[in-house]
Amino acid sequence: MRDDCGDYRRIFLGAVPLMDVRAPVEFCKGAFPLAVNLPLMDDGERQKVGTCYKAQGQKAAIELGHRLVSGRVKAQRVAAWAAFAQDHPAGYLYCFRGGLRSQISQQWLSSEAGIDYPRVAGGYKAMRGFLGQTVAAAVAECDFVLVGGLTGSGKTELLAQLEHAVDLEGHAHHRGSSFGKHATPQPRQIDFEHGLAIDLLKKRDQGMRQFVLEDESRLIGSCSLPLALYSGMQQYPLVWLEDSFEGRVERILRDYIVYLLADFVAAHGEEDGFSAFAARLRESLANIVKRLGGERYQRLAAIMDHALAEQRRSGSVELHRGWIASLLGEYYDPIYASQRDSKAGRVEFRGDHREVREYLRHRRLCAGDRRASKTVAPFAELALIDPPWASISD
């Protein structure tokens, strides 16, 4: 049997399959990539055992847990674990703290299915703590530079061309503006944090020590940046990406109209997809009505409605240029220009896509950023014990 594992760095760098035996309600609050929820107890059973533990103590809680998860229920859960273990022989199982729930799952797998399957020492809590420390360590030890630019200047496109970029909006599944929602939901906050941390961990393992980020506010849609990273972003140097007004209108038309509609159609079908797409555009404009002012909002809403009607009738997106251009020139550009001016002391370079891309690549080389392996010391294994079958909260 392989030993239980406390090397969280290896788990995340290796994309090791994980069996999460926590209750579904815990899993839904946050989990890890490649983790599959195969709970020892369902939500109702967990609640009953937790209540018993508080009222009658450990022994009574354990006895109740064994009564609730027995017979056919137990056999079904062991069979699901066995199937996972057979499909993923190099994986691990975990519970919240690496304690009794994962130990019981191990024991049952061994006694009922003849499979010795290792667990993650410290469980979910220790792995989550490791990822939090990973972000904090990167902020303390690495060099960061921000890319700013007016709305539609193509900052996300630029990041995609740089291997040392970290796409915060990509991790948040949101474009970062009032119109930034995609057709599918954002990740849960905890999942956003985990994805960001693992991205940094993998890039650092490749020898990267300088990272490019888009200049963002603390919130990207409903996802909040880790405080340490956001605080650092208030001092990091800034590179300003420039593009023509016409080029920015074209890019917004493509991303927020053509591509967004395609995403809605893929998710909901032709008719329902267009209706959901149109509702999303109207909602996005309505979200900034107070900042636009009533008269300007009514004018832009009328242009948008006309453009949507024509798009539904003929498929043409040309009329959308009207409200996009007005919204850029009258609303977004003044806001971003003001922000740019307030950060002028941190702007170290300005240029178009090609110039900024080459500058950032050259800047990285000058900083001595290499893709050679660079070890990040693993964090100590946390010896934490689960309360027996208890109700768990993060």
Protein Blocks (a to p, Z undefined) as FASTA:
>chain_A
ZZddfblklmmmnopacddfbdfklmmnoccehiacddfbdfklmmmmmmmmmmnojklm
mmmmmmmmgcjlmmmmmmmmmmmmmmmmmbccddfkopmmmmmmmmmmmmmnopacddde
hijmlmmmmmmmmmmmmmmmmccddddddehilmmmmmmmpmkbccfklmnopghiaklp
cfbdcddfklmmmmmmmmmmmmmmnopabdcdddddfbehjaccdfklmmmmmmgccddd
dddfklmmmmmmmmmmmmmmmmmmmmnojklmmmmmmmmmmmmmmmmmmmnopklmmmmm
mmmmmmmmmmmmnopaklmmmmmmmmmmmmmmmmmmmmmmmmmmmpgbdcdfklmmmmmm
mmmmmnopafbdcdddddddddddddehiacdZZ
